[in-house]
Amino acid sequence: MENPPAPEDVAIAQAVAAPQHGPRPLPLFLDLLWRETRDDVDLRRRAFQGLRRYQEAARPAPPPAASVYAAHGSARLLRHGADGDAAPVVFIPSLINPPQVLDIAEGRSLLRGMSAAGHDAYLVDWGTPHLDAPALDLAGHITGRLMPLLAGLPAPPILVGYCLGGTLALGAAHCMDVRAVATIAAPWNFDGFPNADREQIAALWAQSRAVCGQIGFVPMEVLQSGFWALDPARTVRKYAAFADMPPGSDKERAFLTVEDWANGGPPLTYPAGAQLFDHFYAADITGNGLWVIDGQAVDPAALPCPTFSISSSTDRIVPACAGPPLAEQLTLDMGHVGMILGGSAPELLWKPLSAWLSRHGG
């Protein structure tokens, strides 16, 4: 008679068979979980319980949809503000993961918070790149998607970019007339990333480049596995902690909403991914003044408009020292996502950002 399967093996089989809300890619997550808990059976058990609960939980309803102000190609500009005399404020998310991190839930939406504060706020939704137009690199997303979206605004906008969206916002401010530009957790000086992180990212890209080149896109799963590799222990422990959260609690709803966002998102075009890995992370062309758009290098310090950089001393994804050299700086003590939608975000980030926008016509 065969030996019965070990409880851990049963847990893996159940996790694989469960409804797939994520994490993506699940096999890699299971391998990571197994390795990180090899010496802690209790942590392994709780992490599997949290994983199962995450996959089976009912999802909270999303906030009401914003109106579509403009569309170009796969991208849309969503309006959250109201008519008024203030300059439009355009929030630009990263190309990685969906834009909903800036409008994730009632009471936790930076966009709705800015609108409630009186700002005419807009959100860029990059959409899913079309199969017949996969050739856009990062500069191409600015000139071929973002700028056409903004062309119909009634006045030069204030741009606010989050994460890689901040890098793109600076590129856009170099190419067009803007009233001001602010970045939140934006990478610019890639030499400021820890060497170990850059080496890990380089190894990931070396393993993935050939397949991504063949399909013309960089799947979200490739990017997600890179984020997990930066702090695998935290990735596992947050699922173990989720197993202990009270059902129906605000903490449970927040975990589900944020994790669904983190496990979602369209692919990058191959040129955008290759430029990100080869030219930004590896060669630091932005920090070295070598990122050229429309024949001219982008220099944030030379922008003729007011500029503001918000970073965090505890950001594991984009270290504060990797941020751009802008005229005004604010350094927080919050995580990469927590600074946007954590419990302290409205007081520590939303409020000073709103005040800065108001000072500069937004």
C-alpha positions as CSV (number, residue, x, y, z in Angstrom):
1,M,0.0,0.0,0.0
2,E,1.4,3.4,-0.9
3,N,2.2,5.9,1.8
4,P,-0.4,8.7,2.2
5,P,0.8,12.1,0.9
6,A,2.4,14.4,3.4
7,P,0.2,17.3,4.6
8,E,2.4,19.8,2.8
9,D,2.0,18.0,-0.5
10,V,-1.8,18.0,0.0
11,A,-1.7,21.7,0.6
12,I,0.2,22.3,-2.6
13,A,-2.2,20.2,-4.6
14,Q,-5.1,22.1,-3.1
15,A,-3.5,25.4,-3.8
16,V,-2.9,24.5,-7.5
17,A,-6.5,23.3,-7.9
18,A,-8.0,26.4,-6.2
19,P,-9.7,29.2,-8.2
20,Q,-6.8,31.1,-9.7
21,H,-6.9,34.7,-8.4
22,G,-3.1,34.4,-8.2
23,P,-0.4,34.8,-7.2
24,R,1.0,34.9,-10.7
25,P,3.0,32.9,-11.7
26,L,1.6,30.4,-9.1
27,P,4.2,27.6,-9.7
28,L,7.0,30.0,-9.0
29,F,5.3,31.3,-5.9
30,L,4.8,27.8,-4.5
31,D,8.5,27.0,-5.1
32,L,9.4,30.3,-3.3
33,L,7.1,29.5,-0.4
34,W,8.5,26.0,-0.1
35,R,12.1,27.2,0.0
36,E,11.5,30.1,2.4
37,T,9.7,27.9,4.9
38,R,12.0,24.8,4.8
39,D,12.9,25.3,8.5
40,D,9.6,26.6,9.8
41,V,6.7,24.1,9.4
42,D,4.3,26.4,11.2
43,L,5.0,29.3,8.9
44,R,4.6,27.0,5.9
45,R,1.2,25.8,7.2
46,R,0.0,29.4,7.8
47,A,1.2,30.6,4.5
48,F,-0.7,27.8,2.7
49,Q,-3.8,28.6,4.7
50,G,-3.4,32.3,3.7
51,L,-2.9,31.4,0.1
52,R,-6.0,29.2,0.0
53,R,-8.1,31.9,1.7
54,Y,-6.8,34.5,-0.7
55,Q,-7.8,32.4,-3.7
56,E,-11.3,31.6,-2.4
57,A,-12.3,34.9,-0.8
58,A,-15.1,37.1,-2.1
59,R,-13.7,40.3,-3.6
60,P,-14.8,43.8,-2.4
61,A,-16.6,45.8,-5.0
62,P,-14.4,48.3,-7.0
63,P,-15.1,52.0,-6.8
64,P,-17.4,53.5,-9.4
65,A,-15.8,53.9,-12.8
66,A,-14.5,57.3,-13.8
67,S,-15.5,58.9,-17.1
68,V,-13.3,58.6,-20.2
69,Y,-12.0,62.0,-21.2
70,A,-9.9,60.9,-24.1
71,A,-8.5,57.7,-25.8
72,H,-5.6,57.0,-28.1
73,G,-4.6,53.6,-29.2
74,S,-4.8,51.3,-26.2
75,A,-4.6,54.1,-23.7
76,R,-7.3,56.2,-22.0
77,L,-7.5,59.3,-19.9
78,L,-10.0,59.0,-17.1
79,R,-11.4,62.1,-15.4
80,H,-12.0,62.2,-11.7
81,G,-12.2,66.0,-11.1
82,A,-14.7,68.7,-12.0
83,D,-14.8,71.8,-14.1
84,G,-13.1,74.8,-12.7
85,D,-10.3,77.3,-13.1
86,A,-7.5,75.1,-11.8
87,A,-5.0,73.5,-14.1
88,P,-5.7,69.8,-14.9
89,V,-3.6,67.4,-12.8
90,V,-2.7,64.2,-14.7
91,F,-1.6,61.2,-12.7
92,I,0.6,58.8,-14.6
93,P,0.9,55.3,-13.2
94,S,3.7,52.8,-14.0
95,L,3.4,50.6,-17.1
96,I,3.9,47.7,-14.6
97,N,0.6,46.5,-12.9
98,P,-2.7,48.2,-13.5
99,P,-3.4,51.9,-12.8
100,Q,-5.9,51.1,-10.1
101,V,-3.3,51.4,-7.4
102,L,-4.1,55.2,-7.6
103,D,-7.8,54.5,-7.4
104,I,-8.0,51.3,-5.6
105,A,-11.0,51.6,-3.2
106,E,-13.4,54.1,-1.6
107,G,-11.4,55.9,1.1
108,R,-8.1,54.6,-0.2
109,S,-8.1,56.3,-3.6
110,L,-5.4,59.0,-4.2
111,L,-7.3,60.2,-7.3
112,R,-10.6,60.6,-5.4
113,G,-8.8,62.2,-2.5
114,M,-7.3,64.8,-4.9
115,S,-10.7,65.4,-6.5
116,A,-12.3,65.9,-3.1
117,A,-9.6,68.4,-2.3
118,G,-10.7,70.4,-5.4
119,H,-8.2,69.3,-8.0
120,D,-9.3,68.6,-11.6
121,A,-7.7,65.1,-11.5
122,Y,-7.2,62.7,-14.4
123,L,-5.7,59.2,-14.5
124,V,-3.8,57.6,-17.4
125,D,-4.8,54.0,-18.1
126,W,-2.2,52.6,-20.4
127,G,-4.5,49.6,-21.3
128,T,-3.2,46.4,-23.0
129,P,-0.8,46.9,-25.8
130,H,-2.3,46.0,-29.2
131,L,-0.8,42.9,-30.9
132,D,-0.5,45.0,-34.1
133,A,1.5,47.8,-32.4
134,P,4.1,46.1,-30.1
135,A,7.0,48.3,-31.1
136,L,6.7,51.2,-28.5
137,D,9.7,51.6,-26.2
138,L,9.4,53.9,-23.1
139,A,9.9,57.1,-25.1
140,G,7.3,55.8,-27.6
141,H,4.7,55.5,-24.8
142,I,5.3,59.2,-24.1
143,T,5.2,60.5,-27.7
144,G,2.8,57.9,-29.1
145,R,0.3,57.5,-26.2
146,L,0.6,60.0,-23.4
147,M,1.1,63.2,-25.4
148,P,-1.8,62.5,-27.8
149,L,-4.0,61.8,-24.7
150,L,-3.1,65.1,-23.2
151,A,-3.4,67.2,-26.3
152,G,-7.1,67.9,-25.8
153,L,-6.8,69.3,-22.2
154,P,-8.0,72.9,-21.8
155,A,-4.6,74.1,-20.4
156,P,-1.1,72.8,-19.8
157,P,-1.3,70.2,-17.1
158,I,0.5,69.4,-13.9
159,L,1.9,65.9,-14.3
160,V,2.2,63.6,-11.3
161,G,3.9,60.2,-12.0
162,Y,4.1,57.2,-9.7
163,C,7.0,54.7,-9.9
164,L,8.0,54.2,-13.6
165,G,5.1,56.6,-14.4
166,G,7.2,59.3,-12.7
167,T,10.1,58.6,-15.0
168,L,7.7,58.9,-18.0
169,A,6.3,62.1,-16.5
170,L,9.8,63.6,-16.6
171,G,10.2,62.5,-20.1
172,A,6.9,64.1,-21.1
173,A,7.7,67.3,-19.3
174,H,10.9,67.5,-21.5
175,C,8.7,67.2,-24.6
176,M,5.7,69.3,-24.0
177,D,4.5,72.4,-22.2
178,V,3.5,71.5,-18.6
179,R,2.7,73.7,-15.6
180,A,4.6,71.6,-13.1
181,V,5.7,68.0,-12.5
182,A,5.8,65.8,-9.4
183,T,7.1,62.3,-9.0
184,I,6.3,59.7,-6.3
185,A,8.7,56.8,-5.8
186,A,10.1,57.3,-9.3
187,P,13.3,55.6,-10.4
188,W,15.8,57.9,-12.2
189,N,19.3,57.3,-10.8
190,F,19.5,53.5,-11.3
191,D,23.0,53.4,-9.9
192,G,21.3,54.2,-6.6
193,F,19.8,50.7,-6.5
194,P,21.7,48.1,-4.5
195,N,24.2,46.1,-6.7
196,A,22.6,42.9,-5.5
197,D,19.2,44.0,-6.8
198,R,20.5,45.1,-10.1
199,E,22.4,41.8,-10.5
200,Q,19.3,39.8,-9.7
201,I,17.2,41.9,-12.2
202,A,19.9,41.3,-14.9
203,A,19.9,37.6,-14.3
204,L,16.1,37.5,-14.5
205,W,16.2,39.4,-17.8
206,A,19.0,37.1,-19.2
207,Q,16.7,34.1,-18.5
208,S,13.6,35.7,-20.1
209,R,14.9,37.8,-22.9
210,A,14.8,35.2,-25.7
211,V,11.2,34.1,-25.1
212,C,10.0,37.7,-24.6
213,G,11.7,38.6,-27.9
214,Q,9.9,35.8,-29.7
215,I,6.5,36.8,-28.5
216,G,7.1,40.6,-28.7
217,F,6.0,41.3,-25.1
218,V,7.3,41.0,-21.5
219,P,4.6,39.1,-19.6
220,M,3.6,40.5,-16.2
221,E,4.7,37.2,-14.6
222,V,8.3,38.0,-15.5
223,L,8.1,41.3,-13.8
224,Q,6.3,39.9,-10.7
225,S,8.9,37.2,-10.2
226,G,11.5,40.0,-10.1
227,F,9.6,41.8,-7.4
228,W,9.3,38.6,-5.3
229,A,13.0,38.0,-5.6
230,L,13.8,41.3,-4.0
231,D,12.3,40.2,-0.7
232,P,11.1,36.6,-0.8
233,A,10.7,36.2,3.0
234,R,8.2,39.2,3.1
235,T,6.3,37.7,0.1
236,V,5.7,34.5,2.1
237,R,5.1,36.1,5.5
238,K,2.3,38.4,4.3
239,Y,0.3,35.4,3.2
240,A,0.9,33.8,6.5
241,A,-0.3,37.0,8.2
242,F,-3.4,37.0,6.0
243,A,-4.4,33.6,7.4
244,D,-4.9,35.3,10.8
245,M,-6.8,38.4,9.7
246,P,-10.4,38.6,10.9
247,P,-12.9,37.7,8.2
248,G,-14.7,40.7,6.8
249,S,-12.3,43.2,8.4
250,D,-10.8,46.3,6.7
251,K,-7.4,44.5,6.8
252,E,-8.8,41.6,4.9
253,R,-10.4,43.8,2.2
254,A,-7.2,45.8,1.9
255,F,-5.1,42.7,1.5
256,L,-7.4,41.3,-1.2
257,T,-7.6,44.6,-3.1
258,V,-3.8,45.2,-3.1
259,E,-2.8,41.7,-3.9
260,D,-5.2,41.4,-6.8
261,W,-3.7,44.7,-8.1
262,A,-0.1,43.4,-7.6
263,N,-1.0,40.1,-9.4
264,G,-2.6,41.8,-12.3
265,G,-1.5,43.9,-15.3
266,P,-0.9,43.6,-19.0
267,P,2.4,42.8,-20.5
268,L,5.0,45.4,-21.5
269,T,5.9,45.7,-25.2
270,Y,9.2,44.0,-25.8
271,P,11.0,47.3,-26.7
272,A,9.8,48.9,-23.5
273,G,10.9,45.9,-21.4
274,A,14.3,45.7,-23.1
275,Q,14.9,49.4,-22.7
276,L,13.9,49.2,-19.0
277,F,16.3,46.3,-18.3
278,D,19.2,47.0,-20.6
279,H,19.3,50.8,-20.7
280,F,17.8,51.9,-17.4
281,Y,18.7,49.2,-14.8
282,A,21.9,48.1,-16.4
283,A,23.3,51.2,-18.0
284,D,21.5,54.0,-16.0
285,I,21.0,56.1,-19.1
286,T,18.6,58.4,-17.2
287,G,21.0,59.1,-14.3
288,N,23.9,59.5,-16.7
289,G,22.0,62.0,-18.8
290,L,21.8,59.8,-21.9
291,W,18.1,59.2,-22.3
292,V,17.3,60.9,-25.5
293,I,13.7,61.8,-26.7
294,D,13.2,63.6,-29.9
295,G,16.9,64.1,-30.3
296,Q,17.6,65.7,-27.0
297,A,18.7,64.3,-23.6
298,V,16.2,64.5,-20.8
299,D,17.5,66.6,-17.8
300,P,15.1,66.9,-14.9
301,A,17.2,69.5,-13.3
302,A,16.9,71.8,-16.3
303,L,13.1,71.7,-16.6
304,P,11.7,75.2,-16.7
305,C,8.7,74.4,-14.4
306,P,8.3,73.7,-10.7
307,T,9.3,70.1,-9.8
308,F,8.7,68.0,-6.7
309,S,10.0,64.5,-5.8
310,I,8.4,62.4,-3.1
311,S,10.4,59.3,-2.1
312,S,10.7,56.9,0.9
313,S,13.6,55.9,3.0
314,T,12.1,52.5,3.5
315,D,11.0,51.8,-0.1
316,R,12.3,48.4,-1.1
317,I,11.2,48.7,-4.8
318,V,12.7,52.2,-5.6
319,P,15.2,53.4,-3.0
320,A,15.1,57.1,-2.1
321,C,18.6,57.6,-3.5
322,A,17.4,56.4,-6.9
323,G,14.9,59.3,-7.2
324,P,15.3,62.2,-9.6
325,P,17.1,65.5,-8.8
326,L,14.1,67.8,-8.6
327,A,13.8,71.3,-7.0
328,E,11.7,70.2,-4.0
329,Q,12.1,67.0,-2.1
330,L,10.0,65.1,0.4
331,T,11.3,61.9,2.0
332,L,8.8,59.7,3.9
333,D,9.2,56.6,6.0
334,M,6.6,54.4,4.2
335,G,6.7,51.5,1.7
336,H,6.4,51.7,-2.0
337,V,2.7,51.0,-2.1
338,G,2.0,52.1,1.5
339,M,2.9,55.7,0.7
340,I,0.0,55.7,-1.8
341,L,-2.8,53.9,0.0
342,G,-1.6,53.0,3.5
343,G,-3.5,54.2,6.6
344,S,-1.1,57.2,7.0
345,A,-1.0,58.1,3.3
346,P,-3.8,60.7,3.4
347,E,-2.0,62.7,6.0
348,L,1.7,62.1,5.0
349,L,1.5,62.1,1.2
350,W,-1.9,63.2,-0.1
351,K,-2.0,66.3,2.1
352,P,1.4,67.8,1.2
353,L,1.0,66.8,-2.5
354,S,-2.4,68.6,-2.6
355,A,-0.9,71.7,-1.0
356,W,2.0,71.7,-3.6
357,L,-0.5,71.3,-6.4
358,S,-2.5,74.2,-5.1
359,R,0.6,76.4,-4.9
360,H,1.3,75.8,-8.5
361,G,-2.1,76.3,-10.0
362,G,-3.6,72.9,-9.6
